[in-house]
Amino acid sequence: MAVRNAAARPGTYPPIVFSLLDHLLNGAAWDSEANLDPTRIGIVGHSFGGWTALAAPDVESRIRAV
């Protein structure tokens, strides 16, 4: 039920994407051999995730490709 209610509220998921992006770029999920280029970040989604993918770059300048 909570997920269904969250999905009905526009703006719920992009902040989650931003938190994940912060987590990844701060190195928490990457070892010392990982090579992540923060200037080449893309996002993709399906269904409601597609809406999130389209909405996220409007408020998050680090996302460069949809």
PDB file of N, CA, C, O and CB in Angstrom:
ATOM      1  N   MET A   1       0.818  -1.192   0.000  1.00  0.00           N
ATOM      2  CA  MET A   1       0.000   0.000   0.000  1.00  0.00           C
ATOM      3  C   MET A   1       0.861   1.254   0.000  1.00  0.00           C
ATOM      4  O   MET A   1       0.558   2.207  -0.718  1.00  0.00           O
ATOM      5  CB  MET A   1      -0.930  -0.001   1.195  1.00  0.00           C
ATOM      6  N   ALA A   2       1.930   1.272   0.794  1.00  0.00           N
ATOM      7  CA  ALA A   2       2.782   2.459   0.864  1.00  0.00           C
ATOM      8  C   ALA A   2       3.433   2.750  -0.474  1.00  0.00           C
ATOM      9  O   ALA A   2       3.556   3.911  -0.864  1.00  0.00           O
ATOM     10  CB  ALA A   2       3.851   2.284   1.932  1.00  0.00           C
ATOM     11  N   VAL A   3       3.858   1.697  -1.191  1.00  0.00           N
ATOM     12  CA  VAL A   3       4.477   1.899  -2.495  1.00  0.00           C
ATOM     13  C   VAL A   3       3.464   2.470  -3.468  1.00  0.00           C
ATOM     14  O   VAL A   3       3.785   3.371  -4.243  1.00  0.00           O
ATOM     15  CB  VAL A   3       5.058   0.584  -3.035  1.00  0.00           C
ATOM     16  N   ARG A   4       2.261   1.961  -3.435  1.00  0.00           N
ATOM     17  CA  ARG A   4       1.223   2.465  -4.323  1.00  0.00           C
ATOM     18  C   ARG A   4       0.952   3.946  -4.031  1.00  0.00           C
ATOM     19  O   ARG A   4       0.801   4.737  -4.962  1.00  0.00           O
ATOM     20  CB  ARG A   4      -0.072   1.633  -4.169  1.00  0.00           C
ATOM     21  N   ASN A   5       0.890   4.323  -2.773  1.00  0.00           N
ATOM     22  CA  ASN A   5       0.659   5.721  -2.421  1.00  0.00           C
ATOM     23  C   ASN A   5       1.832   6.594  -2.836  1.00  0.00           C
ATOM     24  O   ASN A   5       1.630   7.720  -3.290  1.00  0.00           O
ATOM     25  CB  ASN A   5       0.410   5.858  -0.924  1.00  0.00           C
ATOM     26  N   ALA A   6       3.052   6.096  -2.687  1.00  0.00           N
ATOM     27  CA  ALA A   6       4.230   6.860  -3.090  1.00  0.00           C
ATOM     28  C   ALA A   6       4.233   7.070  -4.595  1.00  0.00           C
ATOM     29  O   ALA A   6       4.588   8.148  -5.071  1.00  0.00           O
ATOM     30  CB  ALA A   6       5.519   6.149  -2.648  1.00  0.00           C
ATOM     31  N   ALA A   7       3.841   6.050  -5.347  1.00  0.00           N
ATOM     32  CA  ALA A   7       3.828   6.155  -6.799  1.00  0.00           C
ATOM     33  C   ALA A   7       2.809   7.177  -7.281  1.00  0.00           C
ATOM     34  O   ALA A   7       2.958   7.724  -8.374  1.00  0.00           O
ATOM     35  CB  ALA A   7       3.537   4.805  -7.418  1.00  0.00           C
ATOM     36  N   ALA A   8       1.790   7.440  -6.497  1.00  0.00           N
ATOM     37  CA  ALA A   8       0.755   8.389  -6.885  1.00  0.00           C
ATOM     38  C   ALA A   8       1.176   9.834  -6.655  1.00  0.00           C
ATOM     39  O   ALA A   8       0.503  10.756  -7.117  1.00  0.00           O
ATOM     40  CB  ALA A   8      -0.514   8.103  -6.127  1.00  0.00           C
ATOM     41  N   ARG A   9       2.284  10.040  -5.943  1.00  0.00           N
ATOM     42  CA  ARG A   9       2.735  11.400  -5.643  1.00  0.00           C
ATOM     43  C   ARG A   9       3.897  11.786  -6.548  1.00  0.00           C
ATOM     44  O   ARG A   9       4.997  11.259  -6.380  1.00  0.00           O
ATOM     45  CB  ARG A   9       3.146  11.523  -4.165  1.00  0.00           C
ATOM     46  N   PRO A  10       3.688  12.690  -7.502  1.00  0.00           N
ATOM     47  CA  PRO A  10       4.798  13.142  -8.333  1.00  0.00           C
ATOM     48  C   PRO A  10       5.909  13.715  -7.466  1.00  0.00           C
ATOM     49  O   PRO A  10       5.648  14.380  -6.463  1.00  0.00           O
ATOM     50  CB  PRO A  10       4.321  14.189  -9.352  1.00  0.00           C
ATOM     51  N   GLY A  11       7.127  13.456  -7.855  1.00  0.00           N
ATOM     52  CA  GLY A  11       8.263  13.979  -7.112  1.00  0.00           C
ATOM     53  C   GLY A  11       8.787  13.048  -6.043  1.00  0.00           C
ATOM     54  O   GLY A  11       9.778  13.365  -5.384  1.00  0.00           O
ATOM     55  N   THR A  12       8.142  11.895  -5.850  1.00  0.00           N
ATOM     56  CA  THR A  12       8.574  10.970  -4.808  1.00  0.00           C
ATOM     57  C   THR A  12       9.871  10.270  -5.183  1.00  0.00           C
ATOM     58  O   THR A  12      10.762  10.138  -4.344  1.00  0.00           O
ATOM     59  CB  THR A  12       7.492   9.941  -4.536  1.00  0.00           C
ATOM     60  N   TYR A  13       9.993   9.824  -6.413  1.00  0.00           N
ATOM     61  CA  TYR A  13      11.137   9.011  -6.790  1.00  0.00           C
ATOM     62  C   TYR A  13      12.395   9.782  -7.170  1.00  0.00           C
ATOM     63  O   TYR A  13      13.482   9.316  -6.828  1.00  0.00           O
ATOM     64  CB  TYR A  13      10.757   8.154  -7.910  1.00  0.00           C
ATOM     65  N   PRO A  14      12.335  10.920  -7.846  1.00  0.00           N
ATOM     66  CA  PRO A  14      13.599  11.610  -8.151  1.00  0.00           C
ATOM     67  C   PRO A  14      14.502  11.836  -6.940  1.00  0.00           C
ATOM     68  O   PRO A  14      15.712  11.660  -7.080  1.00  0.00           O
ATOM     69  CB  PRO A  14      13.301  12.933  -8.781  1.00  0.00           C
ATOM     70  N   PRO A  15      14.004  12.211  -5.764  1.00  0.00           N
ATOM     71  CA  PRO A  15      14.915  12.349  -4.618  1.00  0.00           C
ATOM     72  C   PRO A  15      15.609  11.041  -4.245  1.00  0.00           C
ATOM     73  O   PRO A  15      16.745  11.061  -3.770  1.00  0.00           O
ATOM     74  CB  PRO A  15      14.154  12.869  -3.418  1.00  0.00           C
ATOM     75  N   ILE A  16      14.945   9.912  -4.452  1.00  0.00           N
ATOM     76  CA  ILE A  16      15.580   8.623  -4.196  1.00  0.00           C
ATOM     77  C   ILE A  16      16.722   8.413  -5.178  1.00  0.00           C
ATOM     78  O   ILE A  16      17.785   7.917  -4.806  1.00  0.00           O
ATOM     79  CB  ILE A  16      14.554   7.470  -4.299  1.00  0.00           C
ATOM     80  N   VAL A  17      16.502   8.790  -6.428  1.00  0.00           N
ATOM     81  CA  VAL A  17      17.555   8.689  -7.440  1.00  0.00           C
ATOM     82  C   VAL A  17      18.743   9.553  -7.037  1.00  0.00           C
ATOM     83  O   VAL A  17      19.889   9.130  -7.185  1.00  0.00           O
ATOM     84  CB  VAL A  17      17.026   9.112  -8.832  1.00  0.00           C
ATOM     85  N   PHE A  18      18.489  10.754  -6.532  1.00  0.00           N
ATOM     86  CA  PHE A  18      19.576  11.652  -6.141  1.00  0.00           C
ATOM     87  C   PHE A  18      20.373  11.064  -4.982  1.00  0.00           C
ATOM     88  O   PHE A  18      21.598  11.177  -4.952  1.00  0.00           O
ATOM     89  CB  PHE A  18      19.021  13.033  -5.755  1.00  0.00           C
ATOM     90  N   SER A  19      19.694  10.445  -4.040  1.00  0.00           N
ATOM     91  CA  SER A  19      20.384   9.815  -2.912  1.00  0.00           C
ATOM     92  C   SER A  19      21.276   8.677  -3.393  1.00  0.00           C
ATOM     93  O   SER A  19      22.406   8.530  -2.928  1.00  0.00           O
ATOM     94  CB  SER A  19      19.370   9.293  -1.881  1.00  0.00           C
ATOM     95  N   LEU A  20      20.773   7.879  -4.317  1.00  0.00           N
ATOM     96  CA  LEU A  20      21.570   6.791  -4.873  1.00  0.00           C
ATOM     97  C   LEU A  20      22.772   7.349  -5.627  1.00  0.00           C
ATOM     98  O   LEU A  20      23.880   6.828  -5.500  1.00  0.00           O
ATOM     99  CB  LEU A  20      20.715   5.912  -5.802  1.00  0.00           C
ATOM    100  N   LEU A  21      22.562   8.391  -6.401  1.00  0.00           N
ATOM    101  CA  LEU A  21      23.650   9.021  -7.145  1.00  0.00           C
ATOM    102  C   LEU A  21      24.719   9.552  -6.196  1.00  0.00           C
ATOM    103  O   LEU A  21      25.910   9.352  -6.437  1.00  0.00           O
ATOM    104  CB  LEU A  21      23.111  10.157  -8.026  1.00  0.00           C
ATOM    105  N   ASP A  22      24.316  10.219  -5.131  1.00  0.00           N
ATOM    106  CA  ASP A  22      25.274  10.700  -4.122  1.00  0.00           C
ATOM    107  C   ASP A  22      26.060   9.538  -3.533  1.00  0.00           C
ATOM    108  O   ASP A  22      27.277   9.621  -3.370  1.00  0.00           O
ATOM    109  CB  ASP A  22      24.547  11.468  -3.000  1.00  0.00           C
ATOM    110  N   HIS A  23      25.364   8.464  -3.216  1.00  0.00           N
ATOM    111  CA  HIS A  23      25.996   7.281  -2.628  1.00  0.00           C
ATOM    112  C   HIS A  23      27.053   6.705  -3.576  1.00  0.00           C
ATOM    113  O   HIS A  23      28.165   6.389  -3.155  1.00  0.00           O
ATOM    114  CB  HIS A  23      24.933   6.210  -2.297  1.00  0.00           C
ATOM    115  N   LEU A  24      26.701   6.572  -4.847  1.00  0.00           N
ATOM    116  CA  LEU A  24      27.633   6.009  -5.822  1.00  0.00           C
ATOM    117  C   LEU A  24      28.824   6.923  -6.074  1.00  0.00           C
ATOM    118  O   LEU A  24      29.960   6.454  -6.148  1.00  0.00           O
ATOM    119  CB  LEU A  24      26.918   5.735  -7.126  1.00  0.00           C
ATOM    120  N   LEU A  25      28.580   8.211  -6.206  1.00  0.00           N
ATOM    121  CA  LEU A  25      29.666   9.147  -6.509  1.00  0.00           C
ATOM    122  C   LEU A  25      30.597   9.372  -5.332  1.00  0.00           C
ATOM    123  O   LEU A  25      31.747   9.770  -5.520  1.00  0.00           O
ATOM    124  CB  LEU A  25      29.099  10.466  -6.953  1.00  0.00           C
ATOM    125  N   ASN A  26      30.122   9.124  -4.130  1.00  0.00           N
ATOM    126  CA  ASN A  26      30.985   9.274  -2.957  1.00  0.00           C
ATOM    127  C   ASN A  26      31.827   8.034  -2.702  1.00  0.00           C
ATOM    128  O   ASN A  26      32.557   7.975  -1.712  1.00  0.00           O
ATOM    129  CB  ASN A  26      30.149   9.582  -1.731  1.00  0.00           C
ATOM    130  N   GLY A  27      31.734   7.052  -3.576  1.00  0.00           N
ATOM    131  CA  GLY A  27      32.593   5.885  -3.500  1.00  0.00           C
ATOM    132  C   GLY A  27      32.154   4.796  -2.554  1.00  0.00           C
ATOM    133  O   GLY A  27      32.884   3.820  -2.377  1.00  0.00           O
ATOM    134  N   ALA A  28      31.008   4.916  -1.946  1.00  0.00           N
ATOM    135  CA  ALA A  28      30.580   3.919  -0.967  1.00  0.00           C
ATOM    136  C   ALA A  28      30.374   2.541  -1.593  1.00  0.00           C
ATOM    137  O   ALA A  28      30.563   1.526  -0.923  1.00  0.00           O
ATOM    138  CB  ALA A  28      29.299   4.372  -0.297  1.00  0.00           C
ATOM    139  N   ALA A  29      29.993   2.496  -2.852  1.00  0.00           N
ATOM    140  CA  ALA A  29      29.717   1.211  -3.485  1.00  0.00           C
ATOM    141  C   ALA A  29      30.830   0.771  -4.432  1.00  0.00           C
ATOM    142  O   ALA A  29      30.705  -0.263  -5.089  1.00  0.00           O
ATOM    143  CB  ALA A  29      28.411   1.282  -4.238  1.00  0.00           C
ATOM    144  N   TRP A  30      31.896   1.527  -4.511  1.00  0.00           N
ATOM    145  CA  TRP A  30      32.951   1.245  -5.484  1.00  0.00           C
ATOM    146  C   TRP A  30      34.262   0.953  -4.776  1.00  0.00           C
ATOM    147  O   TRP A  30      34.579   1.559  -3.753  1.00  0.00           O
ATOM    148  CB  TRP A  30      33.124   2.422  -6.454  1.00  0.00           C
ATOM    149  N   ASP A  31      35.022   0.015  -5.334  1.00  0.00           N
ATOM    150  CA  ASP A  31      36.347  -0.250  -4.781  1.00  0.00           C
ATOM    151  C   ASP A  31      37.367   0.678  -5.437  1.00  0.00           C
ATOM    152  O   ASP A  31      37.008   1.483  -6.297  1.00  0.00           O
ATOM    153  CB  ASP A  31      36.746  -1.738  -4.985  1.00  0.00           C
ATOM    154  N   SER A  32      38.616   0.572  -5.045  1.00  0.00           N
ATOM    155  CA  SER A  32      39.644   1.492  -5.538  1.00  0.00           C
ATOM    156  C   SER A  32      39.939   1.304  -7.021  1.00  0.00           C
ATOM    157  O   SER A  32      40.538   2.187  -7.636  1.00  0.00           O
ATOM    158  CB  SER A  32      40.917   1.313  -4.746  1.00  0.00           C
ATOM    159  N   GLU A  33      39.540   0.188  -7.610  1.00  0.00           N
ATOM    160  CA  GLU A  33      39.787  -0.068  -9.028  1.00  0.00           C
ATOM    161  C   GLU A  33      38.648   0.445  -9.918  1.00  0.00           C
ATOM    162  O   GLU A  33      38.789   0.473 -11.141  1.00  0.00           O
ATOM    163  CB  GLU A  33      39.987  -1.559  -9.256  1.00  0.00           C
ATOM    164  N   ALA A  34      37.553   0.840  -9.335  1.00  0.00           N
ATOM    165  CA  ALA A  34      36.403   1.281 -10.122  1.00  0.00           C
ATOM    166  C   ALA A  34      36.717   2.587 -10.829  1.00  0.00           C
ATOM    167  O   ALA A  34      37.470   3.422 -10.328  1.00  0.00           O
ATOM    168  CB  ALA A  34      35.162   1.445  -9.230  1.00  0.00           C
ATOM    169  N   ASN A  35      36.129   2.741 -11.994  1.00  0.00           N
ATOM    170  CA  ASN A  35      36.349   3.945 -12.783  1.00  0.00           C
ATOM    171  C   ASN A  35      34.986   4.519 -13.162  1.00  0.00           C
ATOM    172  O   ASN A  35      34.391   4.116 -14.161  1.00  0.00           O
ATOM    173  CB  ASN A  35      37.212   3.643 -14.056  1.00  0.00           C
ATOM    174  N   LEU A  36      34.509   5.443 -12.376  1.00  0.00           N
ATOM    175  CA  LEU A  36      33.211   6.072 -12.593  1.00  0.00           C
ATOM    176  C   LEU A  36      33.443   7.512 -13.008  1.00  0.00           C
ATOM    177  O   LEU A  36      34.066   8.280 -12.275  1.00  0.00           O
ATOM    178  CB  LEU A  36      32.319   5.994 -11.319  1.00  0.00           C
ATOM    179  N   ASP A  37      32.944   7.882 -14.179  1.00  0.00           N
ATOM    180  CA  ASP A  37      33.103   9.243 -14.678  1.00  0.00           C
ATOM    181  C   ASP A  37      31.850  10.044 -14.315  1.00  0.00           C
ATOM    182  O   ASP A  37      30.798   9.841 -14.921  1.00  0.00           O
ATOM    183  CB  ASP A  37      33.351   9.253 -16.226  1.00  0.00           C
ATOM    184  N   PRO A  38      31.946  10.944 -13.344  1.00  0.00           N
ATOM    185  CA  PRO A  38      30.761  11.691 -12.905  1.00  0.00           C
ATOM    186  C   PRO A  38      30.236  12.681 -13.939  1.00  0.00           C
ATOM    187  O   PRO A  38      29.164  13.254 -13.747  1.00  0.00           O
ATOM    188  CB  PRO A  38      31.075  12.429 -11.640  1.00  0.00           C
ATOM    189  N   THR A  39      30.967  12.894 -15.030  1.00  0.00           N
ATOM    190  CA  THR A  39      30.483  13.794 -16.083  1.00  0.00           C
ATOM    191  C   THR A  39      29.707  13.042 -17.162  1.00  0.00           C
ATOM    192  O   THR A  39      29.223  13.649 -18.117  1.00  0.00           O
ATOM    193  CB  THR A  39      31.653  14.540 -16.716  1.00  0.00           C
ATOM    194  N   ARG A  40      29.589  11.715 -17.011  1.00  0.00           N
ATOM    195  CA  ARG A  40      28.902  10.910 -18.022  1.00  0.00           C
ATOM    196  C   ARG A  40      27.888   9.986 -17.362  1.00  0.00           C
ATOM    197  O   ARG A  40      28.003   8.764 -17.457  1.00  0.00           O
ATOM    198  CB  ARG A  40      29.914  10.090 -18.846  1.00  0.00           C
ATOM    199  N   ILE A  41      26.909  10.557 -16.701  1.00  0.00           N
ATOM    200  CA  ILE A  41      25.894   9.778 -15.992  1.00  0.00           C
ATOM    201  C   ILE A  41      24.596   9.794 -16.795  1.00  0.00           C
ATOM    202  O   ILE A  41      24.127  10.849 -17.222  1.00  0.00           O
ATOM    203  CB  ILE A  41      25.662  10.339 -14.556  1.00  0.00           C
ATOM    204  N   GLY A  42      24.032   8.619 -16.989  1.00  0.00           N
ATOM    205  CA  GLY A  42      22.761   8.494 -17.685  1.00  0.00           C
ATOM    206  C   GLY A  42      21.747   7.787 -16.804  1.00  0.00           C
ATOM    207  O   GLY A  42      22.102   7.187 -15.789  1.00  0.00           O
ATOM    208  N   ILE A  43      20.492   7.860 -17.195  1.00  0.00           N
ATOM    209  CA  ILE A  43      19.416   7.214 -16.438  1.00  0.00           C
ATOM    210  C   ILE A  43      18.415   6.643 -17.433  1.00  0.00           C
ATOM    211  O   ILE A  43      18.169   7.220 -18.492  1.00  0.00           O
ATOM    212  CB  ILE A  43      18.718   8.223 -15.451  1.00  0.00           C
ATOM    213  N   VAL A  44      17.851   5.513 -17.077  1.00  0.00           N
ATOM    214  CA  VAL A  44      16.846   4.871 -17.917  1.00  0.00           C
ATOM    215  C   VAL A  44      15.771   4.291 -16.999  1.00  0.00           C
ATOM    216  O   VAL A  44      16.048   3.940 -15.852  1.00  0.00           O
ATOM    217  CB  VAL A  44      17.484   3.756 -18.827  1.00  0.00           C
ATOM    218  N   GLY A  45      14.580   4.196 -17.495  1.00  0.00           N
ATOM    219  CA  GLY A  45      13.512   3.630 -16.685  1.00  0.00           C
ATOM    220  C   GLY A  45      12.400   3.077 -17.551  1.00  0.00           C
ATOM    221  O   GLY A  45      12.328   3.351 -18.749  1.00  0.00           O
ATOM    222  N   HIS A  46      11.535   2.294 -16.928  1.00  0.00           N
ATOM    223  CA  HIS A  46      10.402   1.680 -17.609  1.00  0.00           C
ATOM    224  C   HIS A  46       9.146   1.969 -16.788  1.00  0.00           C
ATOM    225  O   HIS A  46       9.175   1.913 -15.559  1.00  0.00           O
ATOM    226  CB  HIS A  46      10.617   0.134 -17.800  1.00  0.00           C
ATOM    227  N   SER A  47       8.067   2.272 -17.460  1.00  0.00           N
ATOM    228  CA  SER A  47       6.794   2.556 -16.817  1.00  0.00           C
ATOM    229  C   SER A  47       6.944   3.781 -15.907  1.00  0.00           C
ATOM    230  O   SER A  47       7.357   4.840 -16.381  1.00  0.00           O
ATOM    231  CB  SER A  47       6.299   1.324 -16.011  1.00  0.00           C
ATOM    232  N   PHE A  48       6.621   3.665 -14.619  1.00  0.00           N
ATOM    233  CA  PHE A  48       6.763   4.840 -13.750  1.00  0.00           C
ATOM    234  C   PHE A  48       8.225   5.238 -13.613  1.00  0.00           C
ATOM    235  O   PHE A  48       8.538   6.413 -13.418  1.00  0.00           O
ATOM    236  CB  PHE A  48       6.161   4.564 -12.363  1.00  0.00           C
ATOM    237  N   GLY A  49       9.122   4.259 -13.714  1.00  0.00           N
ATOM    238  CA  GLY A  49      10.551   4.561 -13.722  1.00  0.00           C
ATOM    239  C   GLY A  49      10.939   5.375 -14.945  1.00  0.00           C
ATOM    240  O   GLY A  49      11.892   6.153 -14.896  1.00  0.00           O
ATOM    241  N   GLY A  50      10.211   5.204 -16.037  1.00  0.00           N
ATOM    242  CA  GLY A  50      10.435   6.025 -17.227  1.00  0.00           C
ATOM    243  C   GLY A  50      10.097   7.478 -16.954  1.00  0.00           C
ATOM    244  O   GLY A  50      10.805   8.382 -17.398  1.00  0.00           O
ATOM    245  N   TRP A  51       9.020   7.702 -16.226  1.00  0.00           N
ATOM    246  CA  TRP A  51       8.680   9.073 -15.838  1.00  0.00           C
ATOM    247  C   TRP A  51       9.777   9.644 -14.955  1.00  0.00           C
ATOM    248  O   TRP A  51      10.182  10.794 -15.124  1.00  0.00           O
ATOM    249  CB  TRP A  51       7.316   9.120 -15.106  1.00  0.00           C
ATOM    250  N   THR A  52      10.255   8.846 -14.017  1.00  0.00           N
ATOM    251  CA  THR A  52      11.321   9.289 -13.125  1.00  0.00           C
ATOM    252  C   THR A  52      12.567   9.629 -13.925  1.00  0.00           C
ATOM    253  O   THR A  52      13.218  10.642 -13.667  1.00  0.00           O
ATOM    254  CB  THR A  52      11.636   8.213 -12.074  1.00  0.00           C
ATOM    255  N   ALA A  53      12.902   8.781 -14.902  1.00  0.00           N
ATOM    256  CA  ALA A  53      14.079   9.030 -15.734  1.00  0.00           C
ATOM    257  C   ALA A  53      13.936  10.331 -16.515  1.00  0.00           C
ATOM    258  O   ALA A  53      14.911  11.065 -16.678  1.00  0.00           O
ATOM    259  CB  ALA A  53      14.307   7.861 -16.699  1.00  0.00           C
ATOM    260  N   LEU A  54      12.750  10.621 -16.993  1.00  0.00           N
ATOM    261  CA  LEU A  54      12.536  11.866 -17.735  1.00  0.00           C
ATOM    262  C   LEU A  54      12.520  13.086 -16.824  1.00  0.00           C
ATOM    263  O   LEU A  54      12.968  14.160 -17.224  1.00  0.00           O
ATOM    264  CB  LEU A  54      11.236  11.793 -18.509  1.00  0.00           C
ATOM    265  N   ALA A  55      12.013  12.937 -15.613  1.00  0.00           N
ATOM    266  CA  ALA A  55      11.893  14.069 -14.693  1.00  0.00           C
ATOM    267  C   ALA A  55      13.201  14.395 -13.980  1.00  0.00           C
ATOM    268  O   ALA A  55      13.464  15.558 -13.675  1.00  0.00           O
ATOM    269  CB  ALA A  55      10.822  13.785 -13.671  1.00  0.00           C
ATOM    270  N   ALA A  56      14.011  13.398 -13.714  1.00  0.00           N
ATOM    271  CA  ALA A  56      15.214  13.592 -12.896  1.00  0.00           C
ATOM    272  C   ALA A  56      16.202  14.618 -13.453  1.00  0.00           C
ATOM    273  O   ALA A  56      16.689  15.443 -12.680  1.00  0.00           O
ATOM    274  CB  ALA A  56      15.916  12.286 -12.737  1.00  0.00           C
ATOM    275  N   PRO A  57      16.527  14.616 -14.753  1.00  0.00           N
ATOM    276  CA  PRO A  57      17.512  15.588 -15.235  1.00  0.00           C
ATOM    277  C   PRO A  57      17.067  17.048 -15.114  1.00  0.00           C
ATOM    278  O   PRO A  57      17.906  17.949 -15.124  1.00  0.00           O
ATOM    279  CB  PRO A  57      17.834  15.296 -16.663  1.00  0.00           C
ATOM    280  N   ASP A  58      15.780  17.286 -15.003  1.00  0.00           N
ATOM    281  CA  ASP A  58      15.303  18.661 -14.839  1.00  0.00           C
ATOM    282  C   ASP A  58      15.752  19.275 -13.524  1.00  0.00           C
ATOM    283  O   ASP A  58      15.892  20.494 -13.425  1.00  0.00           O
ATOM    284  CB  ASP A  58      13.793  18.703 -14.927  1.00  0.00           C
ATOM    285  N   VAL A  59      15.976  18.452 -12.522  1.00  0.00           N
ATOM    286  CA  VAL A  59      16.370  18.965 -11.210  1.00  0.00           C
ATOM    287  C   VAL A  59      17.729  18.446 -10.746  1.00  0.00           C
ATOM    288  O   VAL A  59      18.196  18.817  -9.669  1.00  0.00           O
ATOM    289  CB  VAL A  59      15.324  18.604 -10.190  1.00  0.00           C
ATOM    290  N   GLU A  60      18.367  17.594 -11.544  1.00  0.00           N
ATOM    291  CA  GLU A  60      19.672  17.036 -11.186  1.00  0.00           C
ATOM    292  C   GLU A  60      20.619  17.189 -12.372  1.00  0.00           C
ATOM    293  O   GLU A  60      20.554  16.416 -13.328  1.00  0.00           O
ATOM    294  CB  GLU A  60      19.548  15.536 -10.766  1.00  0.00           C
ATOM    295  N   SER A  61      21.494  18.184 -12.308  1.00  0.00           N
ATOM    296  CA  SER A  61      22.370  18.498 -13.439  1.00  0.00           C
ATOM    297  C   SER A  61      23.444  17.445 -13.684  1.00  0.00           C
ATOM    298  O   SER A  61      24.062  17.448 -14.749  1.00  0.00           O
ATOM    299  CB  SER A  61      23.027  19.827 -13.214  1.00  0.00           C
ATOM    300  N   ARG A  62      23.683  16.549 -12.738  1.00  0.00           N
ATOM    301  CA  ARG A  62      24.702  15.514 -12.945  1.00  0.00           C
ATOM    302  C   ARG A  62      24.251  14.446 -13.933  1.00  0.00           C
ATOM    303  O   ARG A  62      25.084  13.718 -14.473  1.00  0.00           O
ATOM    304  CB  ARG A  62      25.059  14.862 -11.623  1.00  0.00           C
ATOM    305  N   ILE A  63      22.953  14.339 -14.177  1.00  0.00           N
ATOM    306  CA  ILE A  63      22.435  13.361 -15.139  1.00  0.00           C
ATOM    307  C   ILE A  63      22.473  14.012 -16.510  1.00  0.00           C
ATOM    308  O   ILE A  63      21.808  15.019 -16.749  1.00  0.00           O
ATOM    309  CB  ILE A  63      20.974  12.889 -14.769  1.00  0.00           C
ATOM    310  N   ARG A  64      23.260  13.426 -17.414  1.00  0.00           N
ATOM    311  CA  ARG A  64      23.486  14.023 -18.727  1.00  0.00           C
ATOM    312  C   ARG A  64      22.759  13.325 -19.870  1.00  0.00           C
ATOM    313  O   ARG A  64      22.629  13.895 -20.953  1.00  0.00           O
ATOM    314  CB  ARG A  64      24.940  14.033 -19.017  1.00  0.00           C
ATOM    315  N   ALA A  65      22.281  12.103 -19.647  1.00  0.00           N
ATOM    316  CA  ALA A  65      21.640  11.356 -20.734  1.00  0.00           C
ATOM    317  C   ALA A  65      20.422  10.611 -20.209  1.00  0.00           C
ATOM    318  O   ALA A  65      20.425  10.089 -19.094  1.00  0.00           O
ATOM    319  CB  ALA A  65      22.635  10.366 -21.384  1.00  0.00           C
ATOM    320  N   VAL A  66      19.376  10.573 -21.040  1.00  0.00           N
ATOM    321  CA  VAL A  66      18.153   9.841 -20.703  1.00  0.00           C
ATOM    322  C   VAL A  66      17.921   8.827 -21.798  1.00  0.00           C
ATOM    323  O   VAL A  66      16.946   8.078 -21.749  1.00  0.00           O
ATOM    324  CB  VAL A  66      16.918  10.799 -20.544  1.00  0.00           C
TER     325      VAL A  66
END
